[in-house]
């Protein structure tokens, strides 16, 4: 046993010596530190004596003993636990099989001599997210739980390896003409390794790695100086290269708050902190409309923005600067939560408009529980956090967010509700899709008209073609000219009547230069929907109305232009389309995606009338949710009178019940 202990100690010493050889004492760190900060007296004295090795050791001792700075993720590194999933990420990471993206599983191996430029599929997300190092925090947890130094040793090696192989390197257009291939490759790599979003991710996550690994003997004084210098470069990079707007800018600002809080000993820390605070306080007024909707018009990034704003508050609360955020900031976040709660369905899941991914009930309940702690007096949030055991639902049922352009029809908040969420808003940004007028419909526990989703983001031609299919206007539940994408997405709300036996929404979008689309939605008796679509303008050619059918068996007929589901789950519907023009119908292959690179087949349907004059093309769609498959109600619908610029009047008969539906604009 004694020999074994000696051998183990010798191997450990050899390992430390090899790791240290790859590291350098970066003495420039001492110029970045505020050596007059409390606790750094010995560091300052040794540095002034010319003993930078000793100063680095003293600095490491200081950080190992520091207790006055905390982050929301790790309040006590000694009490960290690890899940099976994180343990796998850690162990795979040890052999350089790096978890980069959920959409690409199993993970790829990046080689014994790590190739940080390996790009197995030309999807930009796979290249960008490699540089977020998602396996490093799991390695830190594995180290803390097991005490096995192999995790710390490998982490320090990978960390230094990344620094050496991924320098920031940019060429001007003039320099590219005479650059070597290596320089061109380095320039290209910088696009991925140093995109501000990835840089900011590392800024936040490395505060947690620091806490997890700081006590390891492999976290040497030399490594500390390498780490701090690299971290400083990251924070300064963001300070001078913030994204122009959107959720990227919010993420970057929130993570600068981490930087300025956690490494307060650095001279620039106060600047970083104030920068992050200033950006968030400014952007929350720009990026969040007065109705609570985030201006990217994408539920996924609306939810992410809530998390960003609240994470900044959490860091402020823990470290004593909550007063940096005014009451208007927290009021806005509360309004954002209520917005999100309204547009989601009774199972807590969101509509997948734009680039949204599906967020499940368990995840959302955790969010509501956390949000309820921040807003304990909000009865709506409390109700959702406790599944109705406490709190209360709003008195209203249907709800419109007129600035954001999201509208919710519902007859109740229960699982068996009929609920439609319509998206018809202003211009937005990259994550938004040209889908104005689209909707999702829920009935009795299921979605009947799910949005197509997004599937992938961007990359080479093959990847972009996949993205373009999902974001295309004709992959949504709305109207097109020749099946082409909308040229303009800027819907105006002409009428919103959310109460009464017949609730009405009327929106209008100048979809194409010479063709505007007016969509009128009638929610009749809380039971079924009548949608009137009018294509108005001098443009001639085929005008098509698209619907994305539910997955599963859907019976249909060209004779009367109807579709009816035949499901056993108690959530069915019949859809029938009418027009005062000559109507044709076409069935195509469709898809639905609720997660990155996951999709399922379904049917896409188009109803087309050829526009041959300045007279509008007009459609009536009747959608009747029902429990049983088969036993479909008879449906009839027709326009009463010709086109009216200021209103519409239709007659609808469902079964034996006849209704006249109309509105007149002021």
Secondary structure, 3 states (H helix, E strand, C coil): CHHHHHHHHHHHHHHHHHHHHHCCCCCCHHHHECCCCCCCHHHHHHHHCCCHHHHHHHHHHHHHHCCCCCCCCCCCHHHCCCCHHHHHHHHHHHCCEECCCCCCCCCEECCCCCCCCCCCCCEHHHHHHHCCCHHHHHHHHHHHHHCCHHHHHHHHHHHHHHHHHCCCCCCCHHHHCCCCHHHHHHHHHHHHHCCHHHHHHHHHHHHHHHHHHCCCCCCCHHHHHHHHHHHHHHHHHHHHCCCCCHHHHHHHHHHHHHHHHHCCCECCHHHHHHHHHHHHHHHHHHHECCCCCECCCCHHHHHHHHHHHHHHHHHHHHHCCHHHCCHHHHHHHHHHHHHHHHHCCCCCCCCCCCCCCCCCHHHHHHHHHHHHHHCCCCHHHHHHHCCCCCCCCCCCCCEEECCCCEEEEECCCCCCCEEEEEECCCCCCCCCCCCCCEEEEEECCEECCCCCCCCCCCECHHHHHHHHHHHCHHHCCCEEECCCCCCCCCCEEEEEECCCCEEEEEEEEEEECCEEEEEEEEEECCCEEEEEEEEECCCCEEEEEEEECCCCCEEEECCCCEEEECCCCCCEEEEEEEECCCCEEEEEEEEEEEECCEEEEEEEEEEEEEECCCCCEEEEEEEEEECCCCCCCCEEEEECCCCECCEEEEEEEECCEEEEEEEECC
